Amino acid sequence: MAENTLLYSELPDQKLFRRGKVRDVYDLGDKLLVISTDRISCFDVVLPNAIPQKGRILTEISCFWFDYIQDIIEHHLVTADISKYPPELQKYSSQLTGRSMLVKKSRPLPVECIVRGYLSGSGWKEYQKSQSVCGIKLPAGLRESDKLPEIIFTPSTKEEKGHDINVNQEYIEKTIGKELADKIKKTSIAIYKKAADYALSKGIIIADTKFEFGLIADRLILIDEVLTPDSSRFWPQAEYQPGKAVPSFDKQFVRDYLEGLDWCKMPPAPKLPEEIIAKTSQKYLEAFQRLTGRGLELR
């Protein structure tokens, strides 16, 4: 394992609330401690390798965006400064520094809020079959990676196991109610627009992204990560060319490598070669540096 990587956290006297694909979440009573490890998952399978600096980049870039879009919606971040964490967590500073967040507890909505500005990934595959994405009819003749005529909201279910399922807005309305469904759609698009405009000024196209929301009482807040290379498709503007797949700053690079293997996309996942690990880490770091204009900080 490379120096300064974290595959799994170990906080034996703390209550583990959930171990996700890439995050370990601990229950602190009135708040949650979210630790971004260096695990990476593709096709809903956690790979055996750690990606150096990945967890720190996910944390730092989320903190940057939470601050940038706070005029649109309240978010769950309390602090990422471990000096402000409860005293009982200070002894775990080597695991927490730079890669953890103290967040508000909320009741997560069972919806993955996906916003697309460009035609790529599963949206492109669906368009080729039906000329639509999640029930939204699109013009004929669009090419892979084309900018869409307008930003679209294409939600999916949030499955505990297996793949999330693409659904339409009507399905979401039936699940959480029309008023709340309309609000998360409008909010998701507003966040995407503001972030995409900013990113473009830094030479990055945000092709699509995923948001998650929760409720504190009846108050809607933004939760989880936001606009990271794990939850978004980042393209270098200088290399953008519609009509084909665009090289990306995100984990699509790893997906592309895995697609070339004889692997059924079920556990166990194959190990990644060192050159793929190093290139992936470098891609994440470049995206972070371009967007924020700074290097990684130890908080």
Backbone bond lengths (Angstrom), bond angles and torsions (degrees), N, CA, C in turn:
res aa  C-N    CA-C-N  psi(-1)  N-CA   C-N-CA  omega(-1)  CA-C   N-CA-C  phi
1 M - - - 1.470 - - 1.513 109.92 -
2 A 1.329 116.85 133.65 1.451 120.70 -179.54 1.520 110.75 -65.47
3 E 1.324 115.11 153.56 1.456 120.18 179.32 1.529 110.12 -62.60
4 N 1.327 115.71 145.24 1.467 122.60 177.70 1.524 113.57 64.72
5 T 1.329 117.51 27.27 1.459 120.14 172.27 1.521 108.80 -107.88
6 L 1.323 115.44 156.05 1.461 121.12 178.54 1.518 108.61 -136.40
7 L 1.331 115.89 115.06 1.459 120.28 179.88 1.531 110.32 -89.94
8 Y 1.339 116.68 -46.02 1.463 121.80 176.99 1.525 108.81 -138.78
9 S 1.325 116.51 134.10 1.463 120.60 178.15 1.526 110.38 -77.30
10 E 1.311 115.03 154.79 1.465 121.39 177.19 1.522 108.77 -135.41
11 L 1.324 115.65 99.60 1.459 123.18 176.26 1.521 107.03 -124.25
12 P 1.325 117.90 77.49 1.468 121.78 -167.93 1.528 115.97 -60.87
13 D 1.347 117.49 -25.66 1.469 118.08 -179.43 1.531 112.33 -97.23
14 Q 1.334 116.76 11.16 1.457 121.05 177.46 1.528 109.86 -112.60
15 K 1.334 115.81 150.77 1.462 121.23 -176.86 1.526 110.72 -82.58
16 L 1.347 116.42 112.50 1.466 120.60 177.34 1.524 108.55 -72.80
17 F 1.324 115.64 118.54 1.459 121.50 -178.12 1.529 110.87 -87.39
18 R 1.331 115.69 -42.22 1.464 120.12 -179.39 1.528 109.21 -162.60
19 R 1.314 115.76 140.06 1.465 120.61 171.78 1.525 106.76 -113.20
20 G 1.321 116.27 103.52 1.451 121.03 -178.39 1.516 111.78 -85.01
21 K 1.319 115.29 -165.67 1.465 119.04 -178.78 1.526 110.98 -65.02
22 V 1.330 116.33 -41.35 1.459 118.63 -177.99 1.534 112.89 -128.26
23 R 1.327 118.57 -7.92 1.465 121.29 -177.88 1.525 112.27 -121.44
24 D 1.318 114.24 144.05 1.462 121.98 171.93 1.523 107.11 -108.55
25 V 1.337 116.63 128.32 1.466 121.36 -175.95 1.526 109.38 -119.19
26 Y 1.333 115.87 128.77 1.463 121.72 -179.65 1.521 109.89 -114.21
27 D 1.338 115.46 142.34 1.462 122.63 -178.34 1.524 109.37 -91.58
28 L 1.331 116.62 115.36 1.462 121.65 -179.86 1.527 112.08 -103.83
29 G 1.310 116.73 16.42 1.463 120.56 -179.31 1.505 111.20 96.69
30 D 1.332 117.30 -89.75 1.471 119.86 -179.29 1.524 112.33 -89.40
31 K 1.336 117.00 -8.29 1.458 121.34 179.33 1.521 110.20 -137.85
32 L 1.339 115.46 173.03 1.461 121.77 175.37 1.522 108.91 -120.75
33 L 1.321 115.04 147.81 1.458 121.66 172.48 1.518 107.32 -106.65
34 V 1.327 116.39 118.82 1.466 121.63 -178.33 1.524 108.78 -108.27
35 I 1.323 116.37 120.95 1.460 121.61 -179.90 1.525 108.39 -111.60
36 S 1.320 116.10 121.98 1.465 120.81 176.46 1.529 108.28 -90.43
37 T 1.311 115.98 109.75 1.454 120.70 179.30 1.530 109.63 -81.73
38 D 1.313 115.70 -176.73 1.467 120.14 177.16 1.528 111.41 -99.16
39 R 1.339 116.14 16.60 1.459 119.49 173.79 1.528 109.65 -67.46
40 I 1.320 115.38 153.96 1.457 120.23 174.44 1.517 108.17 -135.44
41 S 1.325 116.72 138.60 1.463 121.11 179.02 1.517 108.93 -120.81
42 C 1.307 115.12 143.56 1.463 121.92 174.39 1.519 108.22 -137.65
43 F 1.319 116.39 137.22 1.469 121.51 -178.38 1.537 110.27 57.04
44 D 1.349 115.24 35.69 1.468 122.94 178.89 1.524 113.26 64.25
45 V 1.310 117.81 22.32 1.463 122.35 176.54 1.531 107.98 -122.07
46 V 1.341 116.91 130.31 1.462 121.08 177.89 1.525 108.82 -78.27
47 L 1.320 115.82 127.91 1.453 121.13 -179.26 1.535 110.00 -81.76
48 P 1.315 117.72 156.40 1.476 120.09 -175.88 1.519 113.89 -75.55
49 N 1.320 118.41 -15.84 1.460 121.21 -176.71 1.521 112.57 -92.96
50 A 1.324 115.38 151.34 1.461 121.09 169.44 1.522 108.67 -94.38
51 I 1.333 116.30 147.70 1.458 122.24 175.54 1.524 107.66 -106.14
52 P 1.339 118.29 108.17 1.473 120.70 -175.51 1.525 112.62 -51.94
53 Q 1.326 115.89 135.84 1.467 125.97 177.04 1.532 114.34 73.76
54 K 1.333 117.64 -6.55 1.461 119.85 -174.14 1.533 112.48 -58.08
55 G 1.317 117.45 -47.39 1.455 120.38 -178.44 1.511 113.10 -61.93
56 R 1.324 116.47 -39.21 1.461 120.75 178.13 1.525 110.61 -66.92
57 I 1.338 116.48 -39.38 1.458 119.72 -179.95 1.524 110.56 -65.80
58 L 1.348 117.44 -43.40 1.465 120.34 178.93 1.525 111.04 -60.10
59 T 1.332 116.02 -40.88 1.469 120.21 -179.61 1.521 111.36 -68.37
60 E 1.326 116.36 -50.49 1.469 120.50 -176.99 1.530 111.88 -63.22
61 I 1.326 116.57 -41.12 1.464 118.58 -177.22 1.527 110.66 -71.67
62 S 1.352 117.28 -34.67 1.466 119.90 174.73 1.521 110.54 -63.56
63 C 1.328 116.86 -43.69 1.465 120.52 179.00 1.525 110.89 -60.01
64 F 1.328 116.20 -40.70 1.465 120.87 178.05 1.520 110.75 -60.04
65 W 1.329 117.05 -48.38 1.467 120.85 -176.82 1.529 111.94 -71.62
66 F 1.342 117.64 -37.26 1.465 119.31 177.63 1.531 109.78 -55.83
67 D 1.325 116.15 -41.84 1.457 120.43 179.34 1.528 110.81 -68.75
68 Y 1.328 116.80 -38.02 1.466 121.43 -174.23 1.528 112.51 -70.55
69 I 1.330 117.16 -33.39 1.472 118.88 -174.59 1.538 112.59 -107.82
70 Q 1.327 117.48 14.90 1.460 119.16 -175.30 1.527 113.32 -66.58
71 D 1.330 117.12 -15.77 1.469 119.47 176.14 1.521 111.86 -75.01
72 I 1.354 116.94 -15.24 1.467 121.08 -178.88 1.517 111.02 -90.69
73 I 1.343 116.51 -42.94 1.467 120.32 -177.41 1.522 110.47 -156.69
74 E 1.306 115.66 149.49 1.467 121.37 173.18 1.531 109.35 -65.63
75 H 1.329 116.39 146.57 1.465 120.50 177.73 1.528 110.48 -123.66
76 H 1.328 115.51 174.14 1.463 119.31 -172.61 1.530 113.98 -90.60
77 L 1.322 119.38 -7.81 1.459 121.02 -176.20 1.528 111.58 -67.89
78 V 1.322 115.52 126.24 1.471 121.66 173.49 1.523 108.79 -95.77
79 T 1.340 116.55 -55.10 1.462 121.78 176.27 1.522 109.81 -163.56
80 A 1.328 115.01 153.05 1.458 121.15 172.10 1.532 109.42 -117.36
81 D 1.321 116.24 11.18 1.462 122.79 178.78 1.524 108.18 -91.96
82 I 1.340 116.70 109.90 1.472 118.31 -173.39 1.527 112.68 -68.21
83 S 1.320 117.69 -17.13 1.474 118.71 176.39 1.524 110.91 -67.64
84 K 1.353 116.08 -16.22 1.466 121.25 178.67 1.525 112.28 -101.23
85 Y 1.329 116.61 4.29 1.465 120.97 177.54 1.532 109.45 -77.30
86 P 1.344 117.19 162.00 1.460 120.28 175.13 1.536 110.97 -55.72
87 P 1.334 118.34 147.75 1.469 122.39 -176.39 1.528 113.78 -54.61
88 E 1.342 117.29 -35.12 1.465 120.21 -176.63 1.526 113.27 -67.64
89 L 1.333 116.91 -10.90 1.467 119.68 179.64 1.531 112.56 -96.78
90 Q 1.320 116.78 -12.23 1.461 120.17 -174.54 1.528 112.78 -60.96
91 K 1.332 117.44 -31.94 1.472 120.01 -178.51 1.527 112.32 -69.06
92 Y 1.332 116.45 -12.22 1.469 120.29 179.77 1.528 111.91 -101.61
93 S 1.319 115.99 22.80 1.469 119.92 -173.89 1.523 112.88 -57.89
94 S 1.333 117.95 -32.04 1.469 119.55 -179.01 1.527 111.44 -65.40
95 Q 1.333 117.02 -28.09 1.461 120.88 178.07 1.528 112.54 -90.27
96 L 1.331 116.40 -25.09 1.460 120.32 -171.34 1.522 114.80 -98.62
97 T 1.319 117.39 -29.27 1.462 120.61 -173.46 1.527 112.12 -59.46
98 G 1.319 115.39 121.62 1.457 121.11 174.94 1.507 115.64 81.91
99 R 1.344 117.62 -9.87 1.463 118.79 -174.63 1.525 112.64 -131.70
100 S 1.312 117.77 18.93 1.464 119.87 -178.34 1.521 111.16 -136.46
101 M 1.333 114.72 158.24 1.461 121.61 178.30 1.521 109.08 -139.15
102 L 1.308 115.32 138.87 1.461 121.55 169.65 1.520 105.92 -91.96
103 V 1.346 117.41 124.57 1.463 119.91 -173.80 1.522 111.94 -130.87
104 K 1.336 115.23 159.33 1.456 121.48 176.04 1.527 109.81 -71.01
105 K 1.304 116.08 145.78 1.461 120.81 173.19 1.524 108.92 -77.63
106 S 1.319 115.88 140.30 1.457 119.75 176.06 1.522 108.74 -147.16
107 R 1.320 115.62 173.62 1.463 120.82 175.06 1.527 107.40 -101.19
108 P 1.347 116.98 104.18 1.468 119.82 -175.03 1.530 111.79 -63.18
109 L 1.323 116.20 139.90 1.461 120.92 173.84 1.532 109.30 -79.69
110 P 1.328 117.80 143.92 1.471 121.12 -175.47 1.525 113.11 -81.29
111 V 1.340 115.33 47.54 1.468 120.60 -174.28 1.525 110.04 -138.27
112 E 1.319 116.76 133.29 1.465 122.01 167.91 1.528 106.10 -93.70
113 C 1.320 116.89 117.94 1.462 121.39 -174.53 1.531 109.64 -95.13
114 I 1.314 116.23 95.67 1.462 122.05 -175.17 1.526 110.06 -99.14
115 V 1.315 114.91 128.62 1.461 121.52 179.48 1.521 107.95 -118.71
116 R 1.332 116.04 132.84 1.464 121.22 -177.44 1.525 110.74 -123.40
117 G 1.331 115.25 131.19 1.448 120.78 173.29 1.519 111.66 -109.78
118 Y 1.345 114.58 -13.55 1.466 121.33 -177.81 1.523 108.64 -137.65
119 L 1.318 116.14 158.42 1.462 121.62 -175.97 1.529 109.40 -94.69
120 S 1.327 115.37 106.15 1.461 119.47 -176.40 1.525 109.83 -155.98
121 G 1.335 116.06 171.34 1.455 121.31 174.73 1.520 112.98 59.76
122 S 1.344 115.44 -137.07 1.462 120.40 -178.59 1.526 111.24 -66.07
123 G 1.355 117.13 -27.82 1.456 120.29 177.52 1.525 111.35 -64.39
124 W 1.318 116.63 -41.29 1.461 121.11 177.92 1.523 110.99 -65.85
125 K 1.332 116.74 -40.57 1.471 120.45 178.99 1.528 111.02 -62.54
126 E 1.342 115.79 -42.59 1.465 119.70 -179.66 1.533 110.54 -68.79
127 Y 1.319 116.58 -39.70 1.468 120.74 -179.75 1.525 110.96 -60.27
128 Q 1.320 116.89 -39.88 1.459 120.73 -179.83 1.534 112.28 -61.99
129 K 1.329 115.42 -29.44 1.468 120.07 -178.74 1.529 112.22 -87.31
130 S 1.338 115.98 -39.24 1.467 118.78 -168.58 1.530 115.18 -129.51
131 Q 1.320 117.81 -1.39 1.465 123.58 -175.46 1.530 111.06 58.00
132 S 1.341 115.10 29.98 1.462 120.15 177.86 1.528 109.29 -148.35
133 V 1.329 115.37 165.24 1.466 121.67 174.78 1.523 107.31 -133.86
134 C 1.325 116.53 118.11 1.471 122.23 -178.67 1.534 111.99 51.67
135 G 1.325 115.10 42.29 1.460 120.04 177.23 1.507 114.66 82.96
136 I 1.335 117.99 -2.99 1.465 121.25 179.05 1.528 108.40 -92.26
137 K 1.323 116.66 114.78 1.464 121.81 -178.85 1.520 109.90 -71.64
138 L 1.330 116.18 133.21 1.459 121.49 -179.77 1.528 110.34 -117.91
139 P 1.326 117.65 159.93 1.473 120.10 -179.70 1.527 111.68 -62.13
140 A 1.302 116.39 153.09 1.466 121.23 176.15 1.523 109.47 -72.57
141 G 1.330 115.10 156.11 1.457 120.38 172.45 1.510 116.64 85.29
142 L 1.338 118.08 6.63 1.459 119.50 177.72 1.525 110.00 -71.43
143 R 1.326 115.64 147.26 1.458 121.79 179.22 1.523 110.48 -105.98
144 E 1.314 116.23 162.61 1.465 120.27 174.51 1.527 109.36 -56.73
145 S 1.322 116.04 134.48 1.470 124.68 178.59 1.528 114.01 75.27
146 D 1.340 118.51 4.02 1.461 120.37 176.17 1.529 110.57 -62.00
147 K 1.336 115.49 145.95 1.455 119.55 170.96 1.523 107.97 -71.61
148 L 1.310 117.22 133.41 1.459 121.47 -178.24 1.532 110.50 -74.21
149 P 1.327 117.46 151.59 1.466 120.64 178.82 1.529 112.30 -57.06
150 E 1.318 116.11 -33.01 1.462 121.28 174.15 1.519 108.84 -150.85
151 I 1.319 116.36 157.67 1.462 121.50 179.00 1.525 109.11 -65.27
152 I 1.335 116.69 136.18 1.460 119.79 179.66 1.524 111.58 -120.87
153 F 1.323 115.39 150.18 1.465 123.76 178.76 1.520 107.88 -106.35
154 T 1.330 116.62 116.39 1.469 120.86 -174.30 1.527 109.55 -127.04
155 P 1.313 118.02 82.18 1.467 121.11 -173.84 1.518 113.57 -70.02
156 S 1.319 114.64 164.80 1.461 120.88 173.16 1.516 108.50 -140.84
157 T 1.314 115.83 165.75 1.460 120.30 173.82 1.524 108.33 -72.29
158 K 1.321 116.13 165.41 1.461 121.53 177.02 1.531 107.22 -117.86
159 E 1.324 115.44 94.64 1.462 120.85 -174.17 1.526 111.37 -86.78
160 E 1.320 116.34 138.27 1.472 120.92 176.09 1.516 110.76 -66.75
161 K 1.345 116.13 -37.37 1.460 121.45 179.09 1.526 108.87 -132.27
162 G 1.319 116.22 148.04 1.461 120.04 177.70 1.516 112.26 78.70
163 H 1.310 115.74 -167.01 1.456 122.09 -174.19 1.523 111.95 -84.16
164 D 1.341 116.00 142.29 1.458 120.54 171.22 1.528 108.48 -66.29
165 I 1.316 115.98 153.49 1.465 121.10 -176.24 1.524 109.68 -112.76
166 N 1.336 116.86 124.98 1.464 120.67 176.81 1.528 110.11 -65.14
167 V 1.329 115.77 134.27 1.467 121.21 -179.25 1.521 108.43 -135.94
168 N 1.338 116.38 172.96 1.461 119.73 178.03 1.533 111.10 -102.35
169 Q 1.314 115.81 175.56 1.461 120.87 -177.10 1.531 111.24 -63.70
170 E 1.309 117.11 -34.72 1.469 120.80 179.57 1.528 110.66 -61.30
171 Y 1.330 116.71 -39.29 1.468 120.98 178.79 1.533 110.04 -63.22
172 I 1.335 116.27 -41.96 1.462 120.76 179.94 1.530 110.61 -65.60
173 E 1.330 116.53 -40.19 1.466 120.54 178.78 1.519 111.06 -60.40
174 K 1.329 116.40 -40.09 1.464 120.51 179.25 1.523 111.51 -69.68
175 T 1.329 116.41 -28.65 1.466 121.55 -176.95 1.521 112.72 -79.98
176 I 1.357 117.36 -45.05 1.470 119.86 -173.85 1.526 113.21 -121.40
177 G 1.328 117.77 -0.96 1.461 120.85 -179.02 1.524 111.70 99.00
178 K 1.325 116.35 147.10 1.463 121.26 -173.68 1.526 112.75 -64.60
179 E 1.311 117.14 -43.37 1.476 119.91 -176.96 1.522 111.30 -61.66
180 L 1.332 116.98 -46.91 1.459 120.81 -179.44 1.532 111.01 -69.20
181 A 1.325 116.28 -38.09 1.468 120.43 178.41 1.526 110.67 -62.46
182 D 1.331 117.17 -41.99 1.466 121.28 178.06 1.534 110.71 -64.43
183 K 1.327 115.19 -38.56 1.468 119.26 -176.79 1.525 111.33 -68.21
184 I 1.328 118.03 -43.09 1.462 118.68 -178.92 1.536 110.93 -69.92
185 K 1.329 116.51 -30.31 1.469 119.61 176.44 1.527 110.17 -66.33
186 K 1.331 117.04 -51.25 1.464 120.95 -178.79 1.523 111.58 -62.71
187 T 1.334 116.08 -40.49 1.466 120.34 -179.02 1.521 110.88 -67.88
188 S 1.317 117.09 -42.62 1.469 121.28 179.77 1.526 110.67 -60.29
189 I 1.319 116.66 -44.95 1.464 120.73 -179.36 1.529 110.83 -66.47
190 A 1.335 116.90 -38.88 1.470 120.66 179.36 1.530 111.09 -64.17
191 I 1.337 116.89 -43.28 1.470 120.15 178.16 1.522 110.04 -63.09
192 Y 1.331 116.02 -45.86 1.463 120.37 -178.91 1.529 110.69 -59.10
193 K 1.326 116.56 -46.38 1.469 119.93 -178.41 1.523 111.17 -58.74
194 K 1.318 116.95 -48.19 1.466 120.06 -177.88 1.522 110.93 -64.58
195 A 1.327 116.76 -43.95 1.462 120.83 -178.47 1.531 111.62 -68.69
196 A 1.338 116.36 -41.01 1.463 120.28 -178.33 1.524 111.42 -64.70
197 D 1.327 116.43 -39.63 1.467 120.09 177.90 1.526 110.55 -63.28
198 Y 1.329 116.01 -43.69 1.462 119.75 179.26 1.529 110.85 -64.36
199 A 1.332 116.28 -47.21 1.464 120.73 -177.48 1.527 111.18 -60.25
200 L 1.337 115.92 -38.02 1.464 119.81 -179.74 1.527 110.76 -62.69
201 S 1.324 116.39 -33.40 1.469 120.11 177.87 1.521 111.49 -68.38
202 K 1.331 116.76 -16.10 1.464 122.53 178.03 1.526 111.99 -104.90
203 G 1.336 116.46 9.97 1.463 120.04 176.84 1.505 115.14 83.43
204 I 1.343 117.00 19.41 1.467 121.00 179.52 1.518 110.18 -123.60
205 I 1.312 116.79 131.01 1.459 123.13 172.38 1.528 108.09 -94.20
206 I 1.322 117.17 125.55 1.465 120.25 171.23 1.521 106.40 -93.08
207 A 1.316 116.13 101.06 1.465 120.62 -175.47 1.515 111.55 -70.25
208 D 1.319 116.55 -41.80 1.464 121.91 176.94 1.519 108.42 -160.32
209 T 1.309 116.06 166.10 1.460 120.57 -179.42 1.517 110.22 -158.39
210 K 1.321 115.36 170.62 1.465 121.73 -178.07 1.528 109.34 -130.81
211 F 1.332 116.02 133.94 1.458 121.26 175.73 1.532 109.54 -120.04
212 E 1.323 114.75 157.05 1.461 120.57 172.04 1.518 108.48 -130.88
213 F 1.323 115.47 145.87 1.456 121.26 -178.11 1.522 110.31 -127.56
214 G 1.323 114.81 156.73 1.444 120.90 175.78 1.518 110.34 -139.27
215 L 1.316 116.17 171.60 1.466 121.72 178.70 1.523 110.04 -118.55
216 I 1.326 115.67 134.18 1.462 122.15 166.76 1.521 104.74 -112.33
217 A 1.322 116.26 107.65 1.474 121.56 -165.82 1.527 105.94 58.60
218 D 1.340 118.86 -119.08 1.466 120.66 178.17 1.527 111.55 -106.82
219 R 1.334 116.56 13.84 1.457 121.75 -175.78 1.529 110.10 -93.10
220 L 1.334 116.57 124.88 1.457 121.02 -179.52 1.523 109.99 -82.69
221 I 1.357 116.61 132.22 1.461 120.47 176.48 1.529 109.67 -134.84
222 L 1.317 115.18 156.89 1.465 122.05 176.07 1.521 108.68 -86.37
223 I 1.349 117.04 131.81 1.464 120.58 -176.34 1.531 110.20 -128.21
224 D 1.332 114.39 -176.40 1.460 123.37 176.37 1.529 109.39 66.37
225 E 1.326 117.77 -145.27 1.458 121.85 175.91 1.528 108.03 -95.49
226 V 1.336 115.38 169.32 1.467 117.45 179.69 1.525 110.12 -146.05
227 L 1.349 115.10 125.66 1.460 122.91 173.18 1.526 113.00 53.34
228 T 1.323 115.79 47.09 1.461 121.74 176.39 1.527 109.85 -101.08
229 P 1.336 117.79 169.25 1.466 119.96 174.74 1.530 113.30 -65.83
230 D 1.334 117.97 -13.60 1.462 120.82 175.39 1.518 112.10 -84.47
231 S 1.331 116.50 -31.60 1.467 120.18 -174.32 1.525 112.56 -105.53
232 S 1.329 117.05 1.94 1.462 121.40 -174.09 1.521 110.93 -138.92
233 R 1.317 114.09 162.64 1.465 120.26 173.36 1.526 107.06 -108.64
234 F 1.334 116.78 107.23 1.457 123.46 -178.60 1.535 109.73 -101.67
235 W 1.323 115.78 126.30 1.471 120.51 177.70 1.529 110.22 -117.90
236 P 1.338 117.86 139.41 1.468 119.38 171.82 1.523 109.79 -70.58
237 Q 1.316 117.05 123.00 1.464 121.63 -176.34 1.529 111.74 -57.13
238 A 1.327 116.72 -36.59 1.465 120.86 -177.08 1.525 112.63 -65.99
239 E 1.350 116.77 -21.33 1.468 120.23 -178.00 1.523 112.16 -107.12
240 Y 1.329 116.09 7.39 1.457 119.20 -177.70 1.519 111.69 -71.76
241 Q 1.316 115.67 126.39 1.461 121.91 177.03 1.519 108.60 -148.04
242 P 1.331 118.43 107.45 1.468 120.41 -179.41 1.520 111.17 -64.74
243 G 1.327 114.53 154.39 1.458 120.42 -179.39 1.510 113.01 105.45
244 K 1.328 115.78 -3.24 1.463 120.58 178.19 1.528 108.88 -159.60
245 A 1.331 116.28 171.70 1.459 120.19 177.05 1.529 109.38 -67.41
246 V 1.331 116.73 142.78 1.461 122.20 -178.56 1.525 109.27 -103.37
247 P 1.342 118.64 134.98 1.468 120.43 175.40 1.525 109.70 -56.39
248 S 1.325 117.58 141.45 1.458 119.42 -172.34 1.519 112.50 -125.86
249 F 1.357 114.19 161.79 1.467 121.32 175.38 1.532 111.48 -90.02
250 D 1.318 117.31 -0.87 1.466 120.15 -171.79 1.519 110.93 -106.73
251 K 1.327 116.36 -166.54 1.462 119.47 -174.29 1.525 113.49 -77.42
252 Q 1.331 117.38 5.89 1.458 119.33 172.47 1.531 110.22 -58.84
253 F 1.319 116.08 -29.20 1.467 121.42 177.02 1.534 110.18 -58.40
254 V 1.339 116.02 -42.40 1.470 120.41 179.22 1.522 110.06 -72.32
255 R 1.334 117.15 -40.90 1.465 120.52 177.68 1.529 110.75 -57.12
256 D 1.334 115.20 -43.65 1.465 119.34 -179.02 1.523 110.92 -62.00
257 Y 1.317 116.81 -39.61 1.473 120.08 177.89 1.533 110.18 -63.87
258 L 1.340 115.61 -44.98 1.465 119.90 -177.82 1.525 112.16 -66.87
259 E 1.345 115.96 -33.09 1.466 119.74 178.54 1.529 111.67 -61.41
260 G 1.329 116.81 -25.18 1.455 120.91 -179.51 1.514 114.14 -84.54
261 L 1.339 116.53 -1.99 1.460 120.86 -179.52 1.526 110.96 -97.66
262 D 1.292 115.72 161.67 1.462 121.22 173.69 1.525 108.16 -87.88
263 W 1.335 115.06 74.57 1.464 121.88 -177.15 1.520 108.71 -130.80
264 C 1.309 116.99 135.89 1.468 122.28 -174.02 1.531 113.34 -83.13
265 K 1.337 117.11 3.47 1.475 122.76 -179.86 1.526 112.44 64.64
266 M 1.308 115.17 31.48 1.460 122.40 173.70 1.529 107.88 -127.15
267 P 1.362 117.97 153.38 1.466 119.51 177.83 1.531 110.69 -60.41
268 P 1.340 117.53 147.98 1.466 126.78 -1.31 1.520 112.12 -80.68
269 A 1.323 115.29 148.05 1.459 120.62 178.83 1.521 110.51 -83.99
270 P 1.313 117.38 151.41 1.470 120.23 178.39 1.520 111.81 -72.77
271 K 1.321 116.76 154.37 1.457 121.32 174.66 1.521 109.91 -73.78
272 L 1.316 115.32 146.88 1.458 120.46 178.26 1.532 110.19 -90.08
273 P 1.324 117.74 140.42 1.466 120.47 174.71 1.528 110.59 -64.82
274 E 1.314 116.96 155.00 1.464 121.48 -177.83 1.529 111.87 -58.50
275 E 1.351 117.30 -37.12 1.465 118.49 -177.66 1.526 111.75 -68.35
276 I 1.340 117.15 -32.30 1.473 120.78 177.07 1.524 109.52 -70.55
277 I 1.328 117.02 -40.83 1.469 121.48 177.80 1.520 110.54 -60.89
278 A 1.334 116.65 -48.13 1.464 121.25 -177.84 1.525 111.24 -63.98
279 K 1.330 116.98 -42.13 1.468 120.65 -178.69 1.529 110.53 -67.95
280 T 1.325 116.78 -38.31 1.469 120.80 178.65 1.525 110.55 -63.07
281 S 1.325 116.40 -46.82 1.461 121.18 178.48 1.524 110.63 -58.72
282 Q 1.319 116.18 -42.14 1.462 121.27 -179.31 1.533 111.11 -65.57
283 K 1.337 117.07 -38.88 1.462 120.89 179.16 1.529 110.92 -64.18
284 Y 1.334 116.87 -45.39 1.464 120.70 178.04 1.528 110.57 -59.22
285 L 1.330 115.33 -45.25 1.463 119.95 -177.27 1.527 111.47 -65.41
286 E 1.326 117.22 -39.86 1.461 120.16 179.79 1.524 111.02 -64.09
287 A 1.331 116.86 -41.55 1.465 119.97 178.10 1.526 110.08 -60.28
288 F 1.319 116.08 -44.66 1.461 120.50 -179.66 1.528 111.26 -62.41
289 Q 1.314 116.60 -46.83 1.461 120.34 -177.69 1.522 112.07 -65.12
290 R 1.323 116.96 -38.86 1.468 119.99 178.57 1.524 111.12 -64.40
291 L 1.325 116.09 -43.79 1.462 119.96 -175.30 1.522 112.40 -72.63
292 T 1.316 117.00 -40.33 1.461 119.91 -174.36 1.523 113.73 -97.75
293 G 1.332 117.02 -20.47 1.450 120.46 -178.44 1.521 113.83 74.81
294 R 1.321 116.42 16.73 1.475 119.45 -179.95 1.527 110.58 -144.85
295 G 1.314 114.89 170.25 1.456 120.61 176.34 1.512 110.49 -89.62
296 L 1.324 116.11 179.81 1.461 120.20 178.81 1.512 110.96 -69.32
297 E 1.322 115.75 142.93 1.460 120.99 -179.75 1.527 109.03 -114.83
298 L 1.311 115.15 148.56 1.461 120.59 169.71 1.507 106.74 -96.21
299 R 1.323 116.81 107.84 1.475 120.07 -176.37 1.514 110.99 -74.19
